[in-house]
Amino acid sequence: MKYYLVILFCYMQNVQCNYTFETKYADIVIDHFSYTRNDTFKLKYLINETFWSDGNPVFFYTGNEGDIELFAQNTGFIMELARKFSALVVYCEHRYYGSSLPFGNLSYTNPKYLGYLSSEQALLDFVDVIDILQKSKYGSDGPLPVIAFGGSYGGMLSAWMRIKYPASVLGAIAASAPIWQFTNLTPCGIFNLITTLVYASTPKTFDCSVPIKNLWPAIRRVTKTSEGMAWLSSTWKLCDNITKPADVDKLIDDVIDAIVNVAMMNYPYPTNFVAELPAYPVSAICSNLKDYKTYLKDDKKLITSFVKAFDIYTNYSGNANCNSFSGTPSLGDTGWDFQSCTEMVMPMCSEENDMFETAPWDIQAVSEQCLKDFGVKPRNPSEVILQYGGKNLKYASNIVFSNGLLDPWSGGGVLSNITRTVTAIVIPEGAHHLDLRGSNPADPPSVIRARKFHADSIRGWLQDFYN
């Protein structure tokens, strides 16, 4: 077994700090539900014992859809808590993401290899890693209490892990976890509506959603000709020129993803998560669109006005020679697309009251696209609800759900207390899992209160455990 050292950076007390994590690999079975369970693969996890002392807790981050280092670099609050609680910190990678590929380079080549990518298998991976830790030197004096942490999909996994495996996990901090973004639980249009409201309300002087809503028909009209496609490609300095209608559709989808990402990463200080962005990037983008009324009926002028606005997302550093709206390579888009075609089928639609092109939720079209892309169709939409409880959480315990109201995913999150021990905290000025990031002087008061709530909840869970 090989060991590597990974240096992760955070911001705490306005001073850059770094922690050294040891990278380890656990031998994990590919199929936890097989009778034979012979085939194994190397699952990566990062471990830090800087603050840990015998008998103290394990803070366990349940990995997301990407390289585990990316999420470790953006969840510095866990290290701050580790100092307070003398905790061991573990960031565990999700199977099929990063370097944790069950079939190596074959993992994404065929459904027979990719079919083991699911939340059920991932949760059991995490349980196995916790068991390995408990049987190692860390648990030599008896079982250690384990607190699960996660943001976004990772937050969903943390909550579900506490629900499904309470013997392995004492409690869970589930940040920005849209566990209700499923069929018949949440309206399909809420995600795009919240995104629209963020852009409409962030600039205090005008409604920034209006020029964005008018951008899509302007693009459609200009790109009806090959000359128009060439003009748009040149004006926006696209890395991949658009030459046919399918390219236009993809460009619009990618631009929408970028606009959504900016809303999710609307943090009060500069960050480099899914892209290098300034503080409050929504305001930065909108500041370049405030004169939209003067050219609202001129398609080319409207499109041109977005050049500087979109540079905030595509070229904030100023080093790019061309503009690409694709996401960070550290995120596993293909893997998430597969999960979205199987169990994580989250209904999304765009309606007249938001700033996007009107698009109804069409499960039949989604199924056909999934069959084309992966050779699979979505499972029964009720399956994930039956498996993890949906809105029936009254029998769960020791879970904190936190949501920022500037986060589009908050529409599918838990925004009010379920029971005395399944609680929710709302962060009005918070974007996507801002509370899990390291402390920063620019943090709004509501996120500071949320972090205190997390610490107090963990302290109570640990007191109960040790007593």
C-alpha positions in Angstrom: 0.0 0.0 0.0 1.3 3.4 -1.0 0.9 6.6 1.1 1.1 10.1 -0.1 0.9 13.5 1.5 -1.6 16.1 0.4 -1.4 19.7 1.4 -4.8 21.4 1.7 -5.3 25.1 2.2 -8.0 27.0 4.1 -8.8 30.4 5.3 -9.1 31.0 9.0 -8.9 34.3 10.9 -7.9 35.9 7.6 -4.6 34.0 7.6 -3.8 31.3 5.1 -3.2 28.0 6.8 -2.4 24.5 5.6 -2.9 21.0 6.8 -1.1 17.9 5.7 -3.4 15.0 4.9 -2.2 11.4 4.5 -3.7 9.7 1.5 -4.7 6.1 2.0 -6.6 3.5 0.0 -9.0 0.9 1.5 -9.7 -2.4 -0.2 -13.5 -2.2 -0.8 -15.7 -4.8 -2.5 -17.2 -3.7 -5.8 -20.7 -5.1 -5.1 -21.8 -5.0 -1.5 -25.0 -6.9 -2.3 -23.3 -9.9 -4.0 -23.2 -13.3 -2.4 -19.6 -13.8 -3.4 -18.2 -10.3 -2.8 -14.8 -11.3 -4.2 -13.8 -8.3 -6.4 -12.3 -5.3 -4.7 -10.9 -1.9 -5.6 -8.9 0.8 -4.0 -11.1 3.5 -2.4 -9.2 6.7 -1.6 -9.5 8.6 1.7 -7.6 11.5 3.3 -6.8 11.5 7.0 -5.5 14.1 9.4 -4.7 13.5 13.0 -3.2 16.9 13.8 -5.7 17.6 16.7 -6.7 14.0 17.5 -6.1 12.4 20.8 -7.1 8.9 22.0 -10.8 8.3 22.5 -12.0 11.5 20.8 -14.3 11.6 17.8 -13.9 11.0 14.1 -15.2 13.8 11.7 -16.0 11.9 8.5 -16.7 13.7 5.3 -18.9 11.7 2.9 -17.5 12.4 -0.6 -19.3 14.0 -3.5 -19.3 13.6 -7.2 -15.6 14.6 -7.8 -12.0 14.4 -6.5 -12.1 14.3 -2.8 -9.3 16.9 -2.6 -11.6 19.5 -4.2 -14.1 19.1 -1.4 -11.5 18.9 1.3 -10.0 22.2 0.1 -13.4 23.8 0.4 -14.6 22.6 3.8 -12.2 24.2 6.2 -14.8 24.5 8.9 -14.3 20.8 9.7 -10.7 21.4 10.6 -11.7 24.3 12.8 -14.1 22.0 14.6 -11.4 19.3 14.9 -9.3 21.7 16.8 -12.2 22.3 19.3 -13.1 18.6 19.7 -9.6 17.0 19.3 -11.1 15.0 16.4 -9.6 12.8 13.7 -10.6 14.1 10.3 -11.3 11.8 7.4 -12.4 12.8 3.9 -13.6 9.7 2.0 -13.9 9.7 -1.8 -17.0 8.5 -3.5 -16.7 5.4 -5.7 -16.4 6.2 -9.4 -15.0 9.7 -8.8 -11.5 11.0 -8.5 -9.1 8.0 -8.6 -11.6 5.6 -6.8 -12.5 3.7 -10.0 -13.7 0.1 -9.4 -12.7 -1.1 -12.9 -10.0 1.4 -13.6 -10.1 2.8 -17.2 -13.0 0.5 -18.0 -15.3 2.0 -15.3 -17.2 4.3 -17.6 -17.1 2.2 -20.8 -20.1 -0.1 -20.3 -23.2 -0.3 -18.1 -21.9 -3.7 -16.7 -19.0 -1.7 -15.2 -20.8 1.5 -14.4 -23.9 -0.2 -12.8 -22.2 -0.3 -9.4 -22.3 3.5 -9.1 -25.1 4.3 -6.6 -25.7 6.0 -3.3 -26.4 2.6 -1.7 -23.0 1.2 -2.7 -21.3 4.4 -1.7 -22.8 4.5 1.8 -21.6 0.9 2.4 -18.2 2.0 1.2 -18.2 4.7 3.9 -19.4 2.2 6.5 -16.5 -0.1 5.6 -13.9 2.6 5.9 -15.3 3.6 9.3 -15.1 0.0 10.4 -11.4 -0.1 9.2 -10.7 3.0 11.3 -12.5 1.5 14.3 -10.4 -1.7 14.1 -7.1 0.2 13.7 -5.0 2.1 16.2 -7.6 4.8 16.4 -10.2 2.5 17.9 -7.8 0.6 20.2 -9.4 2.0 23.3 -13.0 1.3 22.2 -15.4 2.5 19.5 -15.0 6.1 18.6 -18.0 8.3 18.0 -18.3 9.3 14.3 -19.9 12.5 13.0 -20.7 12.6 9.3 -20.3 15.8 7.3 -21.3 16.6 3.8 -22.3 19.4 1.4 -24.8 19.2 -1.5 -24.9 15.5 -2.7 -22.4 14.8 0.1 -24.8 16.3 2.6 -27.6 14.0 1.3 -25.2 11.1 1.9 -24.4 12.2 5.4 -28.1 12.5 6.3 -28.9 9.1 4.7 -25.9 7.5 6.4 -27.2 8.5 9.8 -30.7 7.3 8.8 -29.5 3.9 7.4 -26.5 3.2 9.6 -26.9 4.8 13.0 -24.6 2.2 14.5 -21.8 3.6 12.4 -22.5 7.3 12.6 -23.6 9.2 15.8 -24.8 12.3 14.0 -24.7 14.2 10.7 -24.2 17.8 9.5 -26.0 17.9 6.2 -25.3 21.2 4.5 -27.2 22.3 1.4 -28.6 18.7 1.0 -31.6 18.6 -1.4 -33.0 15.4 -0.1 -36.5 16.4 -1.1 -35.6 17.4 -4.7 -37.6 14.3 -6.0 -40.9 13.4 -7.6 -43.9 14.6 -5.7 -41.8 16.1 -2.9 -40.8 19.5 -4.4 -42.2 21.5 -7.4 -40.0 21.0 -10.4 -39.7 24.8 -11.0 -38.4 25.8 -7.6 -34.7 25.5 -8.5 -34.8 27.9 -11.4 -37.2 30.2 -9.6 -34.7 30.6 -6.7 -31.9 31.2 -9.2 -33.9 33.9 -10.8 -34.7 35.6 -7.5 -31.0 35.7 -6.6 -30.2 37.6 -9.8 -33.3 39.7 -9.5 -32.6 40.9 -5.9 -28.8 40.9 -5.6 -28.3 44.3 -7.5 -30.2 46.9 -5.5 -30.7 49.2 -8.5 -32.3 47.0 -11.1 -33.6 43.5 -11.9 -30.7 41.6 -13.4 -32.9 38.7 -14.4 -34.5 40.7 -17.2 -31.5 40.9 -19.5 -30.7 37.3 -18.8 -34.3 36.2 -19.7 -34.0 38.2 -23.0 -30.6 36.7 -23.8 -31.9 33.3 -24.9 -34.3 34.5 -27.6 -31.6 36.9 -28.8 -29.2 34.0 -29.2 -31.8 31.9 -31.0 -32.5 34.7 -33.5 -28.9 35.6 -34.2 -27.8 32.0 -34.7 -30.5 31.1 -37.3 -27.7 31.7 -40.0 -24.2 30.4 -40.3 -23.0 34.0 -40.3 -24.7 34.6 -37.0 -23.1 31.5 -35.5 -19.7 32.7 -36.6 -20.4 36.2 -35.3 -21.4 34.9 -31.8 -18.4 32.5 -31.7 -16.1 35.4 -32.4 -17.8 37.9 -30.2 -17.8 35.6 -27.2 -14.3 34.2 -28.1 -15.6 30.7 -27.7 -13.1 27.9 -27.5 -15.5 25.7 -29.5 -17.1 27.5 -32.4 -20.8 26.9 -32.9 -21.6 25.7 -36.5 -24.9 23.9 -36.2 -28.2 24.1 -34.2 -27.1 21.3 -31.8 -24.1 23.5 -30.9 -26.4 26.4 -30.1 -28.5 24.2 -27.8 -25.4 23.0 -26.0 -24.0 26.5 -25.7 -27.3 27.7 -24.1 -27.2 24.7 -21.7 -23.6 25.4 -20.7 -24.3 29.1 -20.2 -27.3 28.3 -18.0 -25.1 25.9 -16.0 -22.6 28.7 -15.6 -25.2 31.2 -14.4 -26.5 28.6 -11.9 -22.9 27.8 -10.7 -22.4 31.5 -10.0 -25.5 31.7 -7.9 -24.4 28.6 -6.0 -20.9 30.1 -5.4 -22.2 33.6 -4.5 -19.8 33.7 -1.6 -18.9 37.0 0.2 -15.2 36.6 -0.7 -13.1 35.4 -3.7 -13.1 31.6 -4.2 -11.8 29.0 -6.6 -14.2 26.1 -6.3 -16.0 25.3 -9.6 -14.3 28.4 -11.1 -12.2 31.3 -10.1 -14.6 34.0 -8.9 -14.6 37.3 -7.1 -16.6 38.1 -4.0 -20.3 38.1 -4.6 -19.9 37.1 -8.3 -23.7 37.6 -9.0 -23.2 41.3 -8.3 -20.0 41.3 -10.4 -21.8 39.8 -13.4 -24.9 42.0 -13.1 -22.8 45.2 -12.7 -22.0 44.8 -16.4 -25.6 44.5 -17.5 -27.2 47.6 -15.8 -27.6 49.5 -19.1 -29.5 46.6 -20.7 -32.6 48.8 -21.4 -30.8 50.9 -24.0 -30.3 47.8 -26.3 -33.0 45.4 -25.2 -34.4 45.3 -28.8 -31.0 45.0 -30.5 -30.0 41.3 -30.3 -26.3 41.8 -31.2 -25.8 44.6 -28.7 -27.5 42.6 -26.0 -25.4 39.6 -26.7 -22.2 41.8 -26.8 -23.1 43.3 -23.4 -22.6 39.8 -21.9 -19.0 39.6 -22.9 -17.6 41.4 -19.8 -20.3 39.8 -17.7 -19.4 36.3 -18.6 -15.7 37.0 -18.3 -16.3 37.0 -14.6 -17.0 33.2 -14.9 -14.9 32.1 -17.8 -11.8 34.3 -17.5 -11.7 36.1 -14.1 -7.9 35.6 -13.9 -7.5 37.2 -17.4 -5.2 34.3 -18.5 -7.6 32.5 -20.8 -7.1 32.8 -24.6 -10.7 31.7 -25.2 -13.9 31.2 -23.3 -15.3 27.9 -22.2 -18.5 27.5 -20.0 -17.7 23.9 -19.1 -17.2 23.0 -15.4 -14.1 22.1 -13.5 -12.4 18.8 -14.5 -12.3 17.8 -10.8 -16.1 17.3 -10.8 -17.3 14.0 -12.3 -20.0 15.3 -14.6 -20.3 11.9 -16.5 -20.7 10.0 -13.3 -23.4 12.4 -12.0 -25.2 12.3 -15.3 -25.3 8.5 -14.9 -26.7 8.8 -11.3 -29.2 11.3 -12.6 -30.3 8.6 -15.1 -30.8 5.9 -12.4 -31.6 6.9 -8.9 -31.0 10.6 -8.5 -33.8 11.6 -10.9 -34.6 15.2 -9.7 -37.4 16.8 -11.7 -36.4 20.2 -13.1 -38.5 22.5 -15.2 -38.5 26.1 -16.2 -41.6 28.2 -16.2 -42.9 31.6 -17.2 -42.0 33.2 -13.9 -38.3 32.5 -14.1 -35.5 33.8 -16.4 -34.8 30.7 -18.4 -36.3 29.2 -21.6 -39.6 27.6 -20.8 -39.1 23.8 -20.5 -41.5 21.4 -18.9 -40.4 18.3 -16.9 -40.6 15.4 -19.4 -39.6 12.1 -17.8 -40.1 10.3 -21.1 -37.6 12.5 -22.9 -35.2 12.1 -20.0 -35.6 8.3 -20.2 -34.9 8.3 -23.9 -31.8 10.4 -23.5 -30.5 8.2 -20.7 -31.0 5.1 -22.8 -29.0 6.8 -25.6 -26.2 8.0 -23.4 -25.8 5.1 -20.9 -28.0 2.2 -22.0 -30.2 2.6 -18.9 -33.5 4.1 -17.9 -34.4 5.8 -14.6 -35.6 3.6 -11.8 -39.0 3.9 -10.2 -39.1 7.6 -9.1 -40.5 6.5 -5.7 -37.6 4.2 -5.0 -35.2 6.7 -3.5 -38.1 8.0 -1.4 -38.9 4.6 -0.1 -35.3 3.8 0.5 -34.4 6.9 2.6 -37.7 8.1 3.9 -38.6 11.1 1.8 -40.3 13.6 4.1 -41.0 11.0 6.8 -38.0 11.8 9.0 -39.7 11.7 12.4 -38.0 8.4 13.3 -34.5 9.7 12.5 -32.3 11.5 15.0 -29.1 13.6 15.4 -29.2 15.3 12.0 -28.8 19.0 11.3 -29.9 20.3 7.9 -28.5 23.7 6.9 -29.5 25.7 3.9 -28.6 29.1 2.5 -31.4 31.0 1.0 -29.2 32.3 -1.8 -28.7 28.6 -2.9 -30.9 27.3 -5.7 -30.8 23.9 -4.1 -32.4 25.1 -0.9 -35.8 24.6 -2.6 -35.3 20.9 -2.2 -33.8 21.1 1.3 -35.2 20.7 4.8 -35.9 24.3 6.0 -37.7 23.7 9.3 -37.3 21.4 12.3 -38.7 17.9 12.0 -38.2 16.8 15.6 -36.2 17.8 18.6 -33.2 16.0 17.2 -33.7 16.4 13.4 -33.3 20.1 13.1 -32.9 22.8 10.4 -31.0 26.1 10.3 -31.5 28.7 7.6 -28.8 31.0 6.5 -30.5 34.0 4.7 -27.2 35.4 3.3 -25.7 32.0 2.5 -24.9 30.4 -0.9 -24.2 26.7 -1.5 -22.9 25.1 1.8 -21.1 28.3 2.8 -21.2 27.1 6.4 -18.8 24.3 5.7 -16.2 26.6 4.3 -13.4 27.9 6.6 -14.1 31.0 8.7 -13.5 34.3 6.9 -13.8 37.9 8.1 -16.4 38.6 5.3 -18.7 35.9 6.6 -22.3 37.2 7.3 -23.6 36.9 10.8 -26.1 34.2 9.8 -23.4 31.8 8.8 -21.4 32.4 12.0 -24.6 31.5 13.9 -25.0 28.4 11.8 -21.5 27.2 12.6 -22.1 27.8 16.3 -25.3 25.8 16.0 -23.4 22.9 14.4 -20.8 22.9 17.1 -23.4 23.0 19.9 -25.3 20.1 18.2 -22.1 18.0 18.0 -21.2 18.8 21.5 -24.6 17.5 22.7 -24.4 14.3 20.7 -20.9 13.6 22.0 -22.0 14.3 25.6 -24.8 11.7 25.2 -22.3 9.2 23.7 -19.7 9.5 26.5 -22.3 9.6 29.2 
